[in-house]
């Protein structure tokens, strides 16, 4: 199974992956709002920058590695791709 083939099946493009990952990052930052020091450390340490650098390529590579190693099953991947589809629809609603 190939992640890129599944992206095509779901009619998802790299920009859709980037948008989805941006939503995930936003949710993560929102969950930290009770602890501003945690947000500051996340930004200051470069961890946020590291995660944002080529985030879509890294994410897709990780998914493919997990599929190849059989630590990710197709059903879970399809759930994630369905979330990406929903994310794309929300973005298009802007």
Buried (B, 14 or more C-beta within 10 A) or exposed (E): EEBEEBBEEBEBBEEBBBBBBBBBBEEEBEEBEEEEEEBEEBEEEEEBEEBEEEBBEBBBEEBBEBBEEEEBEEEEBEEBBEEBBEBBEEBEEE
